[in-house]
């Protein structure tokens, strides 16, 4: 055990012992002095704590000190009633504080109890209750603010984690304080009861056992009881005051003394008015002239000193700013920060700023958070931080999307309008401004708020500007997600899987495949929209086949076949016949015959004229599927799939090419055509 643990254990053990074992007067003096010292430590510790979490164990401290004081009360009561003497500390407090007068001692003791019980304890209890409630209510908003800062790149993942932990600690602290102040309130009540019992018990003991008359017993035991009460209530009062200071700290990070002095005496105008008022009272009323004039002059002098201090600080601040500006000019330019490229950027004109400004009711930042979560769940990878920036060089309603610093798409919205799109079956016309939906380039209309209900009732799909931007951004990220997956991202995925499957990771990398080769396989899957969330199956497949080949294209095909349940679920709905197009076996043979293997990988040497004829046939057959409202899906044999995909991807970006081995046995398919060349 550590020394601190032993010390805390002895502190609690001493309290338990005092409740059971009678203590001599000299030991009681030592423990009471120690109790007073601890109360001073707690008081000044709370005063100079810059934030409440520096005293995060304060609720526990309250419980420990309350038990210790009660144990002292029990021990002193036992001594008073048994011997008529409770040691030097109790006698001194009873005689000195009460000036040797029974009535004065009783009055001072009652005043201390009332101040603690009715003022400090009651106020602290109310403040702790309200603070706990507001802290808990504010937690969701603080969490959203942290997520927004994280997504805009204002803070790092480590800073976001530290802020979230701090919010949790603050909520736990104020929740505990709400209950802990009841200890102090109960301690004050117990002090009153113990004092009353001591006085009655002392009188009876003095009369029945010591042979005193009632007045002598009353005076002797009452003074001792008041001394005992003062010894315990003064530390209790200081801890109550410390509780009030801690729960009423307005700033979470402030030096108590400096802030307090600056707020009270930091405004010269206030000092001048107070000084003049005090001097006027001394001159115009029968009050002590010398005293009030001296105090008034002191406040005026203090105000003048503060004014000089403020002027000096202002001049020094200007000088410091000039020196900083000069040093910035003199020092060589740091261009390292200019070399960094953000993976994803969303830049927008000033007309779109309200959509991203939380203070103006914009929720674009929240939507960005949801995009990252949605893609993580859908495709199994973490999207890099999306940087949001305003750009005055853009048109007010224009926005652009950049990938690695290069613009890849753009759009334009009307801030106070909605976009209405005809799903294809609506015949009723709605007047509006013609436009195109930026994500899929579908024809659409900009309509006003007043036309929204009518358009929705007619069957139009109506979306607001933030949804348009969020959908566009989501599609761009999906399309470029493969190139956004870095080796560092793959390393994070590997590390996460290693926590639960260390044997698999140790077998696969770096023994069988390097990190770059794993990255290429995952990029191949993401490039065709296949989720890599089932990383365990992917890595097990790679470990099974990496012993025979390290060709990442072939490994990708093996992996796709292992993921056939996910692929079938994505493209072939259950209990429904899916229309597809097949590939002529003759074309498959020609493609395989044109494959050339090199050390850098395989490539096709197919005749351009033949390629053009094949692509024309693909266009003809896939148009049949599009007229039916179906996805353009072409089925091939497993060995041809990846080569045909490479052949067609330059012509048809959205063409889905699937091999027979990637389809579950219970999937129902219907061929509506075949890609062939006459």
N, C-alpha and C positions, 0 to 999 in steps of 0.2 A: 504494500500500500504506500501511496505517496504521503509526504508529511502533511500536505493540505487536507487530505482525506482523514488522516488521524486527528488533526486539529478540530475539524467539524464534528467528527464522531465524539470526541471528548467534550465538546461544547454541549451537545445534546445529552450525553451521558451525565454530565454535571447537573443538568436540569432535572433529570429523572432521579438522581441520587438525592437532590435537595428536597424533592417531594416525599422521600421515604426516611432518610437518615437525618437526625438532628445535627446541626452544624454549630461549632463554637463561634462566639462573637467575632473573633479576629478573622476567621475565614470568611464570615459573612461580609465583613468590611471590605476584604479583598475582592470578592465577587461583585459587590455593589459598585465598587470603583471601576472594575472592569466593564460592567454593564453601562455605566455612564460614558466611559471612553468609547465603547462600541457605538453608542448612540451618536456621539460627536462625529465619528468616522462616517457613519451612514449619512448624516445630515450634510456634511461638507462634500462627501462623494457625490450625492445627488445634485448639490449646487453646481459643481464644476464638471459634471458629465456633459459632454458636448451633444450627445444624443441619447435617447432613452435606452437604446439597446446596449449601451455601455453598462447599464445596470439591469441586464436582462433577467438576472436571478433575484430581482428585488422582491417579487411575491414570496419566494421561498425564504428570503432573509426575514421578511415580516413574520412569517410563521415561526421561525426559529427564535427570534428575539422575543416574541410574545410569550412563547412557552418558557423561556429563560426568566422573564420578568415575573411571570406567575409563580414559578418555582421559588424565586427570591422572596416574593410576598408570603408564600407558605412558610418558608424557613424563618423569616423575621417574625411572623405572627406566632410561630411556635416558641421562639425565644422570648418574645414580649410577655406572653401569657405564662410561660413556665418560670422565667427568672426575673421578669420585670426589667430586663436590660437587653437591648438588641445591638449593642456595639456603638463605637464612636460615630460612625457615619449617620446612623438613624438619629442618635441623640443630638448631634450637631445640627442636622437639618431641622429637627423639631424645635430646637431652642433658638438657633440663629435666624432661620428664615422667618419664624414667627416672632422674633424679637423677644423671646421669653414670655410672651403673652399668649394665653390660651385662645382668646377671642380672635386676635390677629392671625394666629396660625390657622385656625379653623376657616376664617374668611379667605385667606390667601389660597388655602388648599381647595376650597369650593370654587374659587374663581378659576384656578388652573383646570379643574375638572370640567367646568362649564365651557371654557374657551376651547379645550380640546374636543369635548364631546359635541357641542352644538355648532361650533364654527369650523374648525379645521377638519374634523372627521366627516361631518355632514357634507361640507363642500367637496372634499376629496372623493367621497363616495359618489356624489352626483357627477363630478367631472370624469371619473374613471368609467362610470356607466355610459355616459354619452360618448366619450372617446372610443370605447370599445365598439359601440354600435356604429359610429361613423367610420371607424377603421375597417370593420367587416363589410359595410355597405360599399366602401370605396375600392375594395379589392378587385372586382371585375374590371373597373375602369383603369386601374393601374396596370393590370395584366395586359389589357388591350393596348395601352400606351407603350408598354415594353415591346409587344409584338410589332407595333407600328414602327418604332425606332429600329428594331432589328431588321425589318424588311426594307427599310429605306437605307440601311447601312450606317446609321448614326452610331450604333453600338455593335460590339462583337457578340458572338455566342456566349463567351465567358462573362462579359458584362451583363448580358441579359439574364444569365443564370444567377449571378450574384444579386441582381435587383429582385428577381423573383424570390430568392431565398430570404432577402431582407424583408420583403412584404409579408411573407409567411411568418417570420420571426416577430414582426411588429404586431400582426394580428394575434398571435399566440400570447405575446406579452400583455397587450391591453385587455385581452380576454381574461388572462390570469389576474391582472390588477383589479378588474371589476369585482372579482370574488375576494381577493386578498385584503382589500381595504376593510372588509367585514371583520377581519382579525383585530384591527386597530380599534374599531368601534366597540367590539366585544370586550377588548382589554380595558377600555375606559369604563364601561359598565361594571366589569368585574372589580375594578379599583374602588368604585363607590360602595359596592356590596361588602368587599373585604374590610374597608375602613369602618363601616357601620358595625360589622360583626366584631372587629377588634375593640372598638370602644365599649360595646356592651359586654363583651367577654372580659375585657380588662377591668371594668368596674366590678363585675362579679368576682373575678379572681382576687382583686385587691381587698374587697370587703370580706369574702368568705375564707380566703386562704392566707392573706397577708395581715389581716386584722386592721386594715385602714378604714377611716370613715369615708363616707360617700364622696365628699369634696376632694379629699386627698387622692383617693383612687381615680376620681374623674380627671383631676389635673395631671397626675403622673402618667396614667395610661393614655389619655387623649393626646398629650404632647408626643409621646412615643409613637402612637398610631399615626399622627399627622406627619411626623418625621419619616416613618416607614412609607406612608403614602406619597410624600414628596419625592423620596429617593426613587420610587418606581415610576411616578407620574411625570417627573421632569424628563427622564429618558424617553418615556412613552410619547410625551409632547414633542420632543425633537424628532422622533421617528415619524410621527404623524405629519409634522411640518415637512420632513423629507419626502413623504408620500405625496403631499400636495404639490411640492416643487416639481417632482418628477412627472406627474400626470398633467400639470398645467404648462409644461414647457411648450412655448409656441413654435419654436424653431427646432427642427430635427438635427441641426448641426450648428450650434452656436455656443460661444463662450459666455456663460451666464453673467459673470460679473461685468465684463466689458460691454455687452449688449445692454444690460440694465442701466449702467451709468450713462451710456450714450443716449439712451432713450429718455432718461430723466433730466440730465444736465447738459445734453448735447445741443440744445437750441438756444442761442444767445438771447433772442427776443423774449423767450419765456423767462429767463433769468432776470432780464431788465424789469419786466412787468412785476415779477414776484418781489424783487428788491424794492421797487418803488412803493408797492402796496404795503409791505412790512414797515418801511420807514414812515409812511403816511399814518399807519395805525399808531406807531409810537409817538408821533408828533401831535396828532389830532385827538387822541384819546388819553385817558389817565393811565394807560399801560406804561410799563417801565421804559422811559425814553432811551436810556443808554443801551439797554438790551436790544430793543427793536431796531434802533438806528444801526447798531453794530451788525445785526443779522441782515438788515436790508443792504448795507454797504457790502457785506460779504457776498451776497447773491449777485449784486451788480458787478463786483470785481470778478467773480467766477464767470459771469456771462461774457465779460470783456476778454478774459483769458481763453474761453472757448472760441470766441470770434477770431482771435489771433491764430489759434490752433487750426481752425477751419481754413482760413486764408492761406496759412503756410502749407497746409496739406494740398490745397488746390494748386498752388504754384509748383509744389514738388511733383504733383501728378502731371501737370503740363510738361514740366521738364523731362519727366520719365517717358512720357509719350513721344516727345521729340527725339529723345535718345534712342528709344526703341525703333522709331521710324528711320532714324539715321543709320542705326546698325543694320536694319533690314536692307537698306539701300547699299551699304558698304559690303555686306557679306556676299559671297558668291551664291548665285542662284542654285537652289536645290531642285534639280529636275527629276529626282527619283520618283516623286509622287506623280509626275506627268507621264511616266512610263506604264503605270498601272491601267489596265483595261477592265472595265466592269463586264461581267458575263452577259447580263441582261440590263438594258436601260429602257425606261419609258419616259420620253420627253414630251412636254405638252405646252401649248400656248397659254397666255395668261387668262384666257376665257375659261379654261378648264380647271384652273386652280381651286375654285370652290368645291369641286368634286373630291379633291385630295386634302382639303383643309378640314380637319375634324371640328375646329371652332365654328366653321360655317355649315356644319351638318353633313360634310362629305364623308362617304364611307369607302372611297377607293382604296385606302390603305388596308381596311379590313378585308376587302375583296382580294387584294394581293395575298394576304395571309391565307385565305381560303383556297386560292389557286395553288399555292405551294402544298397545302395539305391534300387537296384533291389529287394532284398529280402523284404525290408520294403514295397515296392509297391505290391509285389506278395503275401506275407504272412501276412503283417500287423503288424510286430513286428520289433523292432530295434535290429540289430545284435550287440553284444558287440564289444569293440575295438579289432581289429585283430593285434596282436603283430608280427612284422617281425624281425627276428634275423638271423645273419649269424652264422654258427657253423662249426668251423674248424675240428671237429671230423667226420663230414660227408664227403662222397665222393664229389669231386668238383661239379658234376652235379646232386647231390642227394638233395631232399628236403623231409621234413616230416611235417605232420600236427598233432598238439596236441590239444586235448580238455581237459580243466582243468588239464593241465600238463601231460596227458597220451597220448602217440602216438596212433593215430587211423588209420593213413594211411600214405603212402609214395609214392614217384615217382622219376623218373630219366629222365632227358632231355639231349638232345645234343644241346648245345648253338647255334651253327651255322647251325642247320638243321631244317627242317620242318617235321611235322607228317602228313602222308597221310593215310586216312582210306577209304576202299572200302565200299560204301553204300549197296553193295550186288548185284548190277546189272552191274557193270563194268567188262568187260572181258579182257581188255588190261592190261598187266602186266607192272609194274614199278619196276625197281631194287632199292633196298634199304636195310636198316638194319631192320630185323624183330623185332617187339616190341609189347607191348600191351598199349592201351590207358588207363591211370590210373583211370579215373572217372568211366567208365563202363566196363573196362577190355575187350575191343574189339580189335581184331587183327589189327595191323597197321604197317607202315613202316616209318623209318627215311630216308628222302630224302634231297638232297642238294638244294641250291638256284637255280642251273641251271636246276634241274628237276621239279621245282615247276609249271611252266607254262604248261608243258606237262602233268603232273598229273592232274591239274585242267581241262585241255581241255578233258582229258579222262573221267572225271566225278568223280575223287577222291575228298574227302573232305580234304582240306589241311589247317592246323592250325599252328600258330607260337608258340614258347615255352611259352611266357607270357600268351597266351590264354589257353594253356594246363593247366598251374598251376592255373589260375583263374577259369577255369571250374571245375577242381578237387576240389579246395577250396570251390566253391559254392555248389557242391553236398554234400560235407562233412558237411557243415554248415546246409544245408536243412535236412540232415539225423539226425543231433544232435540238431536241433533247439529247440525241446521240453525241453531237459534237460538244455539248455542254458537260458531258460526263468525263471528268478528268481522272488521272491516275490517283490523285489524292482522294477523290470521291470513292473510287473503287477500293482504296485502302481502308476507308471508313467502313464500307460495306463488309469487307473481309474481317475487320476487327470486330464488328458487331456479331457476325456469324461465328467467329472463333470463340466467343464467350460461351456458346451453347454446344458447338461442334468443333472442338479443338483438333480432334484426330483427323477430320476431313481436311481442314485447312493445312495442317502440317503435311498431309500427303500431297495436296494439290500444288500449293505454292510455297516456296519457289522451286520445289523439286521437279514437278512435271511441267508447269507453265509459269512464265513470268507474269508480273502484274500487268505489263502492257498487252500481253496476249489475252489475258482474262478481260481486260478493258475492251479489246476489239470485239470479242464475242458478245459482251453486253451491249456494246454500241450497235452491232448488227441486229440484235433483237429489238432494241429501242427504235432503230431506224425504220422498222416495219411495224411499230406500234405494239410489240409484244412486251407484256409486263415482266420485269425481272424481280418482282416481289418474292416469288418462290425461289430464293437464292439457294436454298439447300438442294433442291432438285437440280438446278443448273450446275452447281459445283460438283455434285455427285456424278452427273453425266460427264462433265469435263474430266473428272478423275478416272472414270471408266475408260474413256476413249483417248485420253492424252498419251497413253503408253504406245499407241499405234500411229498417231498422227498429231502434228502440231499445227496443221493448216487451220487457221481460225475460221475460214469459211465452211470447211467440212465439219468442224466442231460445232459451229452454229447450227448446222442442219441436224446433227445428232441431238442437240439441246432442244431444238424446236419439236422434234419428235417426242422427246420426253415431256414436253409441255402441251401435248396434244389436247388434254382435257381443257386447259385454259384457252387454247386457240379455238377449239370447237365451241366452247361457251361464248367466245367473243363474236364469232362470225356465223354460227349456225344455231339459231334459237331452238330450244327443245319443243318437241311436239309440233314441229312445223317443217314443211318441205322447202328446202332452199334451192333456188335456181342458180346454176353455175354454167360456166363455159369450160370445155375441155380442150386439151392440146393434141393435135394430130400426132400419132406415134412416128410418122415419117419426119415431121419437123423436129421431134425430140431426137431422132437418130442423127439428123443433120447438125443439130446444135452440139450434140456430144462428139460428133466427128470433127467439129471445128475447134474443140477445146485444146489449147496448148498449155502444157505445164512447164513452169519455170521455177527457179529458186525463190522468186519474189511472189509466186502465186500463179493461178490459172487465169487465162484470158481467152476471148473468142476471136476467131479469124473468119467469121461468117461473111459471105459476100454482101456488100452494101445493098445491091439490088434485091437479094433474097431477104435481107433484114427489112427493107422497106415493104415488101409484099407481106411479110409476116405481121408487121405492125399495122398495115392497112386492114388485114383480116381481124386483128385484135380489136381495132376500132369499130369495125362493123359488128362483131359479135357482142362486144360490151355495150354497144348502143341498145341492143335488144334488152339487156338487163336494166339499163337506165330507164327505158320506156316503161318497164314493169315496176319501176320504183325500187329496184334491188341494187345491192352493192356489186360493183364489178369484180367478180371472183373468177379466177382461172385455176383449174386443177391440172397438175402435172405429175409425172412420176418423181419419186424422191431424188433420183440422181440428177435430174434436169432442173429442178426448181430454182436453185440459186443462180444458175447460169441464165435461165429465162428471165428471172427477176432483174439481173444486171443488164440484160439486153433491153428490157422494156422500161426501166425506170427513167431513162432520159426522155421517153416519149409520153409516158403516163405516170404521173406522180402518185395518183391515188389507186392504182391498180393493185389488187390483192392477189398474190400468187401463193397457192397452198399445195402441198404434196399430199398424196393419198395416205401416207403414213402419219400425217398430222391431224387426221380426222378420226373421231371416236366411231366405234362400230355401229352405234345406235343412231347416228345422224342420217336423216333422210335427204337425199339430193336428187335434183332433176336437171338434166343437161338440156339447155335451150340452144346450144350451138357448139361448133368446134372450130378452133383456129386452124386453118389449113391453107395451103397454097396450091392452086390448080396447076 
